[in-house]
Amino acid sequence: MSPVEPEPEDQDAPEDQDVPLTREEKRDVAIAYRELAQRLARGNDRLPDPPFDEALAHEVQQARTFAKNARNRQIRRLATQLAYRGSVEELTQALEGHTPELAAERAEERRNEAWRARLLEEGDAALTELVTEHPHADTGHLRQLIRQAKTDPASKRSKKAALTLLREIRALRQ
């Protein structure tokens, strides 16, 4: 029998293992969560639904209504709740609108606005394509809105027609 050679330790181990945080790093993370909680308590930021569910939104609302010491206690409580929801970077990105859901909404709105621009530039050719994709569209009404939006770009009537056209496109593409 041949002796078994011991394997060198940590040769195949990944370098990014769960290394415990130092005291200073824990303090910095706690400060970052508290600053985020204070930002939420100060501002009127729209809270995106995925990381900020109803319970967390309620905590934020309470932090906004309390005064002095109660507010400080609520901010500390909110900071601990935020720590359970995700990293500071993820939560900050969600507040800034970088969630997949909000990105999808913005992309859909850009596509709707692109359709409106095509309809105003190309006219009947783009309208025919839109009606082909959405056969339940009211062609006469859309054609009338396009014509009104093209008349005088600075008038209130044409601005209203362009906005109504965008709303009609949104309704069609839902």
Secondary structure, 3 states (H helix, E strand, C coil): CCCCCCCCCCCCCCCCCCCCCCHHHHHHHHHHHHHHHHHHHHCCCCCCCCCCCHHHHHHHHHHHHCCHHHHHHHHHHHHHHHHHHCCHHHHHHHHCCCCHHHHHHHHHHHHHHHHHHHHHHHCHHHHHHHHHHCCCCCHHHHHHHHHHHHHCCCCHHHHHHHHHHHHHHHHHCC
